[in-house]
Amino acid sequence: MSDDLVVREGERIPRRPLPDYSEASSFMDALKRDGIYGTIFRDSNQYGPLSMLLVLLISATITGAVIKIVSILDFSFLWS
């Protein structure tokens, strides 16, 4: 077990130290200061969950569009 992990009395699972976190004044300020990777994946500010929802929305839209395009195209010539 690492020296950083602290087991408190009455708990079995050690707690890791909290990550670096600093508040940003706006979403755009968070992206400028911490970058896309830092904001979305490292939760370096309070906009991490919001940015992850936006990534989910964008990826679901792209996936839905690809599925719709594939369903519209007629691939029956491949099997005849």
Secondary structure as UniProt FT lines:
FT   TURN            9..10
FT   HELIX           27..40
FT   TURN            46..47
FT   HELIX           48..72
FT   HELIX           76..78
//
